[in-house]
Amino acid sequence: MNLVLITEPEVGAGLPLSDARTTHLLGTVGLRVGQTFHVGLAGGLRGLATVTSTSPALRFDVVFEKSVQPRLPLTVLIGLPRPQTAKKVLHDLASLGAARLVFFEAEKGDPGYVASSLWKDGEYLEHLRKGTEQACSTLVPEVVRTSTLAEALALAAGADWKVALDPYEASGPLGASPTMAVHQGALAVGPERGWSDKERAQLRAAGFSLHHLGDRILRVEAACLVGGALMLAQLRAWQSHRAVG
Protein backbone atom coordinates (compact mmCIF):
# COMPACT_ATOMS: atom_id res chain seq x y z
CA MET A 1 0.00 0.00 0.00
CA ASN A 2 1.20 3.53 -0.76
CA LEU A 3 -1.01 5.19 1.87
CA VAL A 4 -2.73 3.98 5.03
CA LEU A 5 -6.31 5.10 5.62
CA ILE A 6 -6.89 6.01 9.25
CA THR A 7 -9.66 7.58 11.33
CA GLU A 8 -9.52 10.88 13.19
CA PRO A 9 -9.33 9.17 16.63
CA GLU A 10 -6.36 7.13 15.39
CA VAL A 11 -4.41 10.31 14.68
CA GLY A 12 -4.06 10.74 18.44
CA ALA A 13 -4.38 7.18 19.73
CA GLY A 14 -2.30 5.44 17.09
CA LEU A 15 -2.86 1.92 15.74
CA PRO A 16 -3.01 -1.22 17.93
CA LEU A 17 -0.14 -3.66 17.46
CA SER A 18 -2.67 -6.35 16.48
CA ASP A 19 -4.06 -4.21 13.63
CA ALA A 20 -3.31 -5.51 10.11
CA ARG A 21 -2.07 -2.06 9.13
CA THR A 22 0.44 -2.07 11.99
CA THR A 23 1.61 -5.56 11.08
CA HIS A 24 2.23 -4.41 7.52
CA LEU A 25 3.99 -1.19 8.49
CA LEU A 26 6.25 -2.68 11.17
CA GLY A 27 6.69 -6.21 9.85
CA THR A 28 6.58 -5.90 6.06
CA VAL A 29 7.73 -2.32 5.51
CA GLY A 30 10.03 -2.37 8.54
CA LEU A 31 9.23 1.11 9.85
CA ARG A 32 11.04 2.31 12.94
CA VAL A 33 10.84 5.37 15.18
CA GLY A 34 11.67 8.52 13.23
CA GLN A 35 10.69 7.10 9.85
CA THR A 36 7.73 8.34 7.82
CA PHE A 37 4.76 6.91 5.93
CA HIS A 38 1.68 8.30 4.16
CA VAL A 39 -1.70 8.40 5.87
CA GLY A 40 -5.09 9.81 4.99
CA LEU A 41 -8.60 10.29 6.30
CA ALA A 42 -11.22 8.61 4.09
CA GLY A 43 -12.62 11.32 1.84
CA GLY A 44 -10.36 13.87 3.49
CA LEU A 45 -6.79 15.09 3.75
CA ARG A 46 -3.62 13.11 3.13
CA GLY A 47 -0.66 13.53 5.43
CA LEU A 48 2.93 12.58 6.16
CA ALA A 49 3.19 10.61 9.41
CA THR A 50 6.37 10.29 11.47
CA VAL A 51 6.61 7.28 13.80
CA THR A 52 7.05 8.35 17.42
CA SER A 53 6.55 4.99 19.17
CA THR A 54 6.11 1.32 18.25
CA SER A 55 4.93 0.09 21.68
CA PRO A 56 2.39 -0.39 23.22
CA ALA A 57 0.85 0.94 19.98
CA LEU A 58 2.09 2.38 16.72
CA ARG A 59 1.93 6.12 17.37
CA PHE A 60 2.85 8.92 15.02
CA ASP A 61 2.70 12.66 14.41
CA VAL A 62 1.00 13.80 11.19
CA VAL A 63 1.48 16.88 9.03
CA PHE A 64 -1.60 17.10 6.81
CA GLU A 65 -1.83 18.71 3.39
CA LYS A 66 -3.73 21.96 2.98
CA SER A 67 -6.38 20.67 0.56
CA VAL A 68 -8.14 17.46 -0.45
CA GLN A 69 -7.52 15.86 -3.84
CA PRO A 70 -10.30 16.68 -6.34
CA ARG A 71 -12.65 13.84 -7.24
CA LEU A 72 -12.50 12.76 -10.87
CA PRO A 73 -15.71 13.32 -12.88
CA LEU A 74 -16.46 9.73 -13.83
CA THR A 75 -19.30 7.33 -13.00
CA VAL A 76 -18.96 3.73 -14.18
CA LEU A 77 -21.98 1.45 -14.63
CA ILE A 78 -21.06 -2.25 -14.54
CA GLY A 79 -23.21 -5.28 -15.28
CA LEU A 80 -22.79 -7.34 -12.12
CA PRO A 81 -19.89 -9.73 -12.88
CA ARG A 82 -18.71 -12.88 -11.13
CA PRO A 83 -17.33 -12.10 -7.64
CA GLN A 84 -13.66 -12.64 -8.55
CA THR A 85 -14.02 -10.17 -11.42
CA ALA A 86 -15.96 -7.71 -9.26
CA LYS A 87 -13.08 -7.67 -6.76
CA LYS A 88 -10.67 -6.60 -9.52
CA VAL A 89 -13.09 -3.97 -10.81
CA LEU A 90 -13.55 -2.50 -7.33
CA HIS A 91 -9.81 -2.36 -6.68
CA ASP A 92 -8.79 -1.01 -10.10
CA LEU A 93 -11.49 1.64 -10.46
CA ALA A 94 -10.79 2.83 -6.91
CA SER A 95 -7.13 3.18 -7.91
CA LEU A 96 -8.08 4.96 -11.13
CA GLY A 97 -10.17 7.44 -9.19
CA ALA A 98 -13.71 6.93 -10.49
CA ALA A 99 -16.09 8.84 -8.26
CA ARG A 100 -19.00 6.38 -8.36
CA LEU A 101 -19.42 2.71 -9.28
CA VAL A 102 -22.93 1.47 -10.05
CA PHE A 103 -23.35 -2.31 -10.29
CA PHE A 104 -26.61 -3.45 -11.90
CA GLU A 105 -28.16 -6.84 -12.54
CA ALA A 106 -27.89 -7.26 -16.31
CA GLU A 107 -30.28 -9.36 -18.37
CA LYS A 108 -27.47 -11.68 -19.47
CA GLY A 109 -25.82 -11.74 -16.06
CA ASP A 110 -25.88 -14.65 -13.63
CA PRO A 111 -28.51 -13.98 -10.91
CA GLY A 112 -26.45 -16.05 -8.48
CA TYR A 113 -23.78 -13.35 -8.28
CA VAL A 114 -26.09 -11.21 -6.15
CA ALA A 115 -25.93 -13.71 -3.30
CA SER A 116 -22.13 -13.62 -3.07
CA SER A 117 -20.59 -12.86 0.31
CA LEU A 118 -18.69 -10.10 -1.49
CA TRP A 119 -21.89 -8.03 -1.33
CA LYS A 120 -23.81 -9.58 1.56
CA ASP A 121 -20.98 -9.38 4.11
CA GLY A 122 -19.59 -6.01 3.01
CA GLU A 123 -16.37 -7.63 1.78
CA TYR A 124 -16.40 -5.28 -1.21
CA LEU A 125 -15.42 -2.38 1.06
CA GLU A 126 -12.01 -3.98 1.67
CA HIS A 127 -11.25 -4.06 -2.06
CA LEU A 128 -12.26 -0.43 -2.41
CA ARG A 129 -10.00 0.52 0.49
CA LYS A 130 -7.02 -1.39 -0.89
CA GLY A 131 -7.44 0.16 -4.33
CA THR A 132 -7.66 3.63 -2.85
CA GLU A 133 -4.58 3.10 -0.66
CA GLN A 134 -2.66 1.71 -3.63
CA ALA A 135 -3.29 5.00 -5.45
CA CYS A 136 -2.03 7.02 -2.45
CA SER A 137 -5.47 8.59 -2.27
CA THR A 138 -8.21 9.05 0.30
CA LEU A 139 -11.08 9.27 -2.19
CA VAL A 140 -12.90 5.96 -1.81
CA PRO A 141 -15.50 5.67 -4.59
CA GLU A 142 -19.20 5.57 -3.79
CA VAL A 143 -20.66 2.16 -4.63
CA VAL A 144 -24.33 1.63 -5.51
CA ARG A 145 -26.11 -1.58 -6.48
CA THR A 146 -29.33 -1.61 -8.49
CA SER A 147 -31.65 -4.33 -9.72
CA THR A 148 -31.89 -3.10 -13.31
CA LEU A 149 -30.01 -1.14 -15.94
CA ALA A 150 -32.86 1.41 -15.97
CA GLU A 151 -32.18 2.24 -12.30
CA ALA A 152 -28.45 2.52 -13.00
CA LEU A 153 -29.03 4.85 -15.95
CA ALA A 154 -31.08 7.18 -13.75
CA LEU A 155 -28.03 7.58 -11.50
CA ALA A 156 -25.94 8.71 -14.48
CA ALA A 157 -28.48 11.23 -15.74
CA GLY A 158 -26.31 14.20 -14.76
CA ALA A 159 -23.38 13.21 -16.99
CA ASP A 160 -22.94 15.19 -20.20
CA TRP A 161 -20.81 12.55 -21.98
CA LYS A 162 -22.20 9.03 -21.89
CA VAL A 163 -20.45 6.04 -23.45
CA ALA A 164 -21.33 2.34 -23.48
CA LEU A 165 -18.74 -0.20 -24.59
CA ASP A 166 -20.07 -2.65 -27.16
CA PRO A 167 -17.79 -4.36 -29.72
CA TYR A 168 -20.75 -5.51 -31.83
CA GLU A 169 -22.86 -2.41 -32.53
CA ALA A 170 -20.32 0.35 -31.83
CA SER A 171 -20.34 3.46 -34.01
CA GLY A 172 -16.56 3.76 -33.68
CA PRO A 173 -13.61 3.48 -31.30
CA LEU A 174 -13.54 5.15 -27.91
CA GLY A 175 -10.72 7.67 -27.91
CA ALA A 176 -11.84 10.51 -30.15
CA SER A 177 -12.67 13.77 -28.40
CA PRO A 178 -16.35 14.49 -27.72
CA THR A 179 -17.97 16.85 -30.22
CA MET A 180 -18.86 19.34 -27.46
CA ALA A 181 -17.36 20.57 -24.21
CA VAL A 182 -18.05 18.04 -21.46
CA HIS A 183 -17.45 18.00 -17.72
CA GLN A 184 -18.93 14.77 -16.34
CA GLY A 185 -18.54 11.30 -17.88
CA ALA A 186 -20.49 8.08 -17.52
CA LEU A 187 -19.13 4.78 -18.82
CA ALA A 188 -21.33 1.68 -19.11
CA VAL A 189 -19.76 -1.78 -19.31
CA GLY A 190 -21.93 -4.86 -19.76
CA PRO A 191 -21.52 -8.27 -18.07
CA GLU A 192 -19.33 -11.07 -19.37
CA ARG A 193 -22.00 -12.17 -21.90
CA GLY A 194 -22.62 -8.65 -23.19
CA TRP A 195 -25.69 -6.46 -23.66
CA SER A 196 -29.15 -7.63 -24.61
CA ASP A 197 -31.02 -5.87 -27.44
CA LYS A 198 -33.36 -4.34 -24.87
CA GLU A 199 -30.44 -2.93 -22.89
CA ARG A 200 -28.88 -1.43 -26.02
CA ALA A 201 -32.16 0.33 -26.71
CA GLN A 202 -32.26 1.61 -23.11
CA LEU A 203 -28.70 2.90 -23.36
CA ARG A 204 -29.38 4.78 -26.59
CA ALA A 205 -32.61 6.22 -25.19
CA ALA A 206 -30.65 7.50 -22.16
CA GLY A 207 -28.16 9.33 -24.41
CA PHE A 208 -25.34 6.78 -24.44
CA SER A 209 -23.31 6.29 -27.61
CA LEU A 210 -21.85 2.85 -28.30
CA HIS A 211 -18.08 2.59 -28.81
CA HIS A 212 -15.50 -0.19 -28.97
CA LEU A 213 -11.91 -0.68 -27.77
CA GLY A 214 -10.56 -2.26 -30.93
CA ASP A 215 -10.81 -5.65 -32.61
CA ARG A 216 -10.53 -7.62 -29.38
CA ILE A 217 -12.87 -8.76 -26.65
CA LEU A 218 -11.53 -7.59 -23.28
CA ARG A 219 -12.37 -8.93 -19.86
CA VAL A 220 -14.78 -6.79 -17.86
CA GLU A 221 -12.09 -5.50 -15.50
CA ALA A 222 -9.82 -4.53 -18.41
CA ALA A 223 -12.64 -2.80 -20.28
CA CYS A 224 -13.56 -0.79 -17.17
CA LEU A 225 -9.99 0.36 -16.60
CA VAL A 226 -9.09 1.14 -20.23
CA GLY A 227 -12.42 2.77 -21.02
CA GLY A 228 -12.36 4.83 -17.83
CA ALA A 229 -8.82 6.05 -18.47
CA LEU A 230 -9.64 7.06 -22.05
CA MET A 231 -12.69 9.01 -20.91
CA LEU A 232 -10.80 10.78 -18.13
CA ALA A 233 -8.11 11.79 -20.61
CA GLN A 234 -10.69 13.28 -22.97
CA LEU A 235 -12.41 15.00 -20.04
CA ARG A 236 -9.01 16.57 -19.28
CA ALA A 237 -9.46 15.40 -15.72
CA TRP A 238 -5.90 14.23 -15.05
CA GLN A 239 -4.05 16.11 -12.32
CA SER A 240 -0.27 16.49 -12.06
CA HIS A 241 1.23 14.18 -9.45
CA ARG A 242 1.44 15.88 -6.08
CA ALA A 243 3.79 14.26 -3.61
CA VAL A 244 2.41 14.00 -0.07
CA GLY A 245 4.17 16.43 2.20
Protein Blocks (a to p, Z undefined) as FASTA:
>chain_A
ZZdcddfklmmnopafklmklmmmmmmnopaehiacddddehiacdddddfbfcfbdcdd
ddddfbdcddddbddddddddfklmmmmmmmmmmnopabdcddddfkbcfklmmpmklmn
ommmmmmmmmmmmnopabdcdddddfbfklmmmmmmmpcbdcdddfklcgbdchiacfbd
cfbdcdddddfkopafklmmmmmmnopacddebjadcdfklmmmmmmmmmmmmnopaccd
ddeZZ
